[in-house]
Amino acid sequence: MARFALVASPRPLDLEPFLSALRSEGFDVASAATGKAALALAATRRPDILVADQGLPDAAPLDLAAQSLRVDAFINTAVVSALDAGEFHEKSEGLGVLAQLPPLPGPDDARRLAALLRGLNA
C-alpha cells in the first residue's frame, strides 16, 4: 500500500524534484496551496507525512505543524525552514516535528525523509 505525503506549499512547481522523488519512494503525493486546505485534507485522509512549506498565505510552517496536532496527533510533520538547527529545535520543540527541510528541498531530502519514516515503522 502506498504511503501518503501531503505537501502544503504555495510553490508546487519549484518543489517538483522533491515531490517526484517522494513518488519514487512509494508515496502518493497530494499538494495543498493553503494551510487550511492541508488540514481539511489531513482530517479526511491522514498523511504519513505533512510537509509544511514557507510562504503559505494563512500559516507559518511551524504554526501549521502545531495545528496538525489538533487534527491528528499522530501526523508526522516535516517543516521547510532556513533556521539554523539549534534555533529550529528550540522553536519546534513539543510539536513532534520529524525533520527540518532546507528552503528548497530536493530529491536527496525526499529520500532522507522517506528513510526516516521507514525507520519509525521498523
C-alpha positions as CSV (number, residue, x, y, z in Angstrom):
1,M,0.0,0.0,0.0
2,A,1.4,3.4,-1.0
3,R,2.1,5.9,1.8
4,F,0.5,9.3,1.6
5,A,2.5,12.5,1.7
6,L,0.7,15.8,1.9
7,V,2.7,18.9,0.9
8,A,1.3,22.3,1.9
9,S,3.1,24.7,-0.4
10,P,2.4,27.8,-2.5
11,R,5.1,26.6,-4.9
12,P,4.5,23.1,-6.1
13,L,6.4,23.7,-9.4
14,D,9.5,24.7,-7.5
15,L,9.2,21.5,-5.4
16,E,8.6,19.1,-8.3
17,P,12.0,17.4,-8.0
18,F,11.3,16.8,-4.3
19,L,7.7,15.6,-5.0
20,S,8.9,13.4,-7.8
21,A,11.4,11.7,-5.5
22,L,8.7,11.2,-2.9
23,R,6.7,9.4,-5.5
24,S,9.7,7.3,-6.5
25,E,10.0,6.3,-2.8
26,G,6.4,4.9,-3.0
27,F,4.4,7.9,-1.8
28,D,1.0,9.0,-3.1
29,V,1.6,12.8,-3.1
30,A,-1.0,15.5,-2.8
31,S,-0.5,19.2,-2.6
32,A,-2.4,22.0,-0.9
33,A,-1.9,25.7,-1.5
34,T,-3.0,26.8,1.9
35,G,-2.7,25.5,5.5
36,K,-6.5,25.4,5.8
37,A,-6.8,23.2,2.7
38,A,-4.0,20.9,4.0
39,L,-5.7,20.5,7.4
40,A,-9.0,19.7,5.7
41,L,-7.4,17.0,3.6
42,A,-5.4,15.7,6.6
43,A,-8.7,15.3,8.5
44,T,-10.2,13.1,5.8
45,R,-7.1,11.2,4.8
46,R,-4.4,11.0,7.4
47,P,-1.0,11.6,5.8
48,D,2.1,9.6,6.8
49,I,3.9,12.9,6.5
50,L,2.7,16.5,6.2
51,V,5.3,18.8,4.7
52,A,4.8,22.4,5.8
53,D,6.5,24.8,3.4
54,Q,7.3,28.5,3.8
55,G,5.2,31.2,2.2
56,L,1.7,29.8,2.8
57,P,-0.8,32.6,2.8
58,D,-2.5,31.5,6.0
59,A,0.0,29.8,8.2
60,A,3.7,29.8,9.0
61,P,5.2,26.3,8.7
62,L,5.6,25.7,12.5
63,D,2.1,27.0,13.1
64,L,0.8,24.5,10.6
65,A,2.7,21.7,12.3
66,A,1.1,22.8,15.6
67,Q,-2.4,22.9,14.0
68,S,-1.9,19.5,12.6
69,L,-1.6,18.1,16.1
70,R,-5.2,19.2,16.7
71,V,-6.4,17.3,13.6
72,D,-4.5,14.1,14.5
73,A,-1.6,13.9,17.0
74,F,-0.1,11.0,15.0
75,I,0.5,13.0,11.8
76,N,4.3,13.2,11.2
77,T,5.4,16.6,10.0
78,A,8.5,18.0,8.2
79,V,9.0,21.7,8.1
80,V,10.8,23.8,5.5
81,S,12.9,26.3,7.3
82,A,16.1,28.3,6.9
83,L,16.7,28.5,10.6
84,D,19.9,27.0,11.9
85,A,19.5,23.6,13.5
86,G,19.7,24.9,17.1
87,E,17.1,27.6,16.7
88,F,14.8,25.3,14.7
89,H,15.0,22.7,17.5
90,E,14.1,25.4,20.1
91,K,11.2,26.8,18.1
92,S,9.8,23.3,17.1
93,E,10.2,21.6,20.5
94,G,7.0,20.0,21.6
95,L,5.5,20.0,18.1
96,G,6.6,16.5,17.2
97,V,8.4,17.7,14.0
98,L,10.2,14.7,12.4
99,A,12.5,16.7,10.2
100,Q,13.7,20.1,9.1
101,L,14.0,20.5,5.3
102,P,16.0,23.2,3.6
103,P,14.3,26.2,1.8
104,L,14.3,24.3,-1.5
105,P,14.2,20.6,-0.7
106,G,15.3,18.3,-3.4
107,P,15.4,14.6,-4.2
108,D,18.1,13.8,-1.6
109,D,15.8,15.4,1.1
110,A,12.9,13.3,-0.1
111,R,14.9,10.1,0.2
112,R,16.2,11.1,3.6
113,L,12.6,11.8,4.7
114,A,11.4,8.5,3.4
115,A,14.1,6.7,5.3
116,L,13.2,8.5,8.5
117,L,9.6,7.3,8.0
118,R,10.6,3.8,7.3
119,G,12.7,3.9,10.5
120,L,9.6,4.8,12.5
121,N,7.8,1.7,11.3
122,A,10.7,-0.7,11.7
